[in-house]
Structure formats: C-alpha cells, structure tokens
C-alpha cells in the first residue's frame, strides 16, 4: 500500500508553517535560524515528493534537493559566523537589540 501524495504534501506544509511561525515569533537569532532550516526542509520535501510522484524515472527533484541542502549548509555556516560576531559586540543575540549597534 502506497502512501498518497497529499499526505506528504500536508506534512511538508506543516513543517513550512511551523518554521514560518517560529521565524516570525522568535527574537533569538539561533531560534530564527532553526526555523528557517525547518522551512527549507519543507521545501526540499516538496521537491522530492513531486519528483517521485510526477516524474518517477527522472532525478531532477533529487538534484534540486541536494543543491538546496548544500546551499542551506553554507547559509547556516555564514549565519552562525554572523551570530558569533554579533554576540561578541553586543553580548546578546536578540534581534530587537540589534538596532542599538548602528554607527
């Protein structure tokens, strides 16, 4: 018995919505980064699901997903480097306090 496509899409939508809610409501930059990664994972799941159900013989969705994972890893490394530098200067990583860092 195969799981229908809509189940995967609903799971992907749930992941994306949880990430979006977390990104909007959090003030901590680390929590915002985790929420952004959750949103990206929801999008990656869509790539795989549509590839699997619409074009089962091709690998385009898988390649898009691998590319998106590589971009997300680079984005995470850069974001953590920025967060560490912000923490060194401001001693806090809340987004609301970043406006005080203007020159």
C-alpha positions as CSV (number, residue, x, y, z in Angstrom):
1,X,0.0,0.0,0.0
2,X,1.4,3.3,-1.1
3,X,1.0,6.5,0.9
4,X,-0.9,9.1,-1.2
5,X,0.9,12.3,-2.3
6,X,-1.4,14.5,-0.3
7,X,-0.1,13.1,3.0
8,X,3.5,14.1,2.1
9,X,2.3,17.5,1.0
10,X,0.4,18.1,4.2
11,X,3.5,17.1,6.2
12,X,5.6,19.5,4.1
13,X,3.0,22.3,4.6
14,X,3.0,21.6,8.3
15,X,6.8,21.8,8.5
16,X,6.9,25.0,6.5
17,X,4.1,26.6,8.6
18,X,5.8,25.7,11.8
19,X,9.1,27.2,10.5
20,X,7.3,30.4,9.4
21,X,5.6,30.8,12.7
22,X,8.8,30.2,14.6
23,X,10.7,32.7,12.4
24,X,8.1,35.4,12.9
25,X,7.6,35.0,16.6
26,X,11.2,34.4,17.8
27,X,13.5,37.2,18.8
28,X,16.6,34.9,19.3
29,X,18.7,34.6,16.2
30,X,19.6,31.0,16.8
31,X,15.9,30.1,17.0
32,X,15.2,32.1,13.9
33,X,17.9,30.1,12.1
34,X,16.4,26.8,13.2
35,X,13.0,28.0,12.0
36,X,14.5,28.9,8.6
37,X,16.1,25.5,8.3
38,X,12.7,23.9,9.1
39,X,11.1,25.9,6.3
40,X,13.9,24.9,3.9
41,X,13.3,21.2,4.8
42,X,9.6,21.6,4.0
43,X,10.5,22.9,0.6
44,X,13.0,20.1,0.0
45,X,10.4,17.6,0.8
46,X,8.2,19.1,-1.8
47,X,10.9,18.7,-4.4
48,X,11.3,15.1,-3.6
49,X,7.6,14.3,-3.5
50,X,6.8,16.0,-6.8
51,X,9.7,14.2,-8.4
52,X,8.7,10.9,-7.0
53,X,5.0,11.1,-8.0
54,X,5.1,13.1,-11.2
55,X,8.3,12.0,-12.8
56,X,9.4,8.7,-11.2
57,X,12.1,7.9,-13.7
58,X,14.0,11.2,-13.5
59,X,16.2,12.6,-10.8
60,X,15.6,16.4,-11.2
61,X,13.8,16.8,-7.9
62,X,16.6,14.9,-6.0
63,X,19.2,17.1,-7.6
64,X,17.3,20.2,-6.7
65,X,17.1,18.9,-3.1
66,X,20.8,18.1,-2.9
67,X,21.6,21.6,-4.2
68,X,19.2,23.2,-1.7
69,X,20.8,21.2,1.2
70,X,24.2,22.4,0.1
71,X,23.1,26.0,-0.1
72,X,21.4,25.6,3.4
73,X,24.6,24.3,4.9
74,X,26.6,27.2,3.5
75,X,23.9,29.6,4.7
76,X,23.9,28.1,8.2
77,X,27.7,28.4,8.5
78,X,27.6,32.0,7.4
79,X,24.7,32.8,9.7
80,X,26.4,31.2,12.7
81,X,29.6,33.2,12.0
82,X,27.5,36.4,11.9
83,X,25.7,35.5,15.1
84,X,29.0,34.9,16.9
85,X,30.3,38.3,15.8
86,X,27.1,40.0,16.9
87,X,27.4,38.3,20.2
88,X,31.0,39.5,20.6
89,X,29.9,43.1,20.1
90,X,26.5,43.3,21.7
91,X,26.7,40.4,24.3
92,X,23.2,39.5,23.2
93,X,21.7,37.8,20.2
94,X,18.1,39.2,20.3
95,X,17.0,40.8,17.1
96,X,15.3,43.7,18.9
97,X,18.7,44.8,20.4
98,X,20.5,44.9,17.1
99,X,19.2,48.4,16.3
100,X,21.5,49.8,19.0
101,X,24.5,48.7,17.0
102,X,24.2,51.4,14.4
103,X,27.2,53.6,14.0
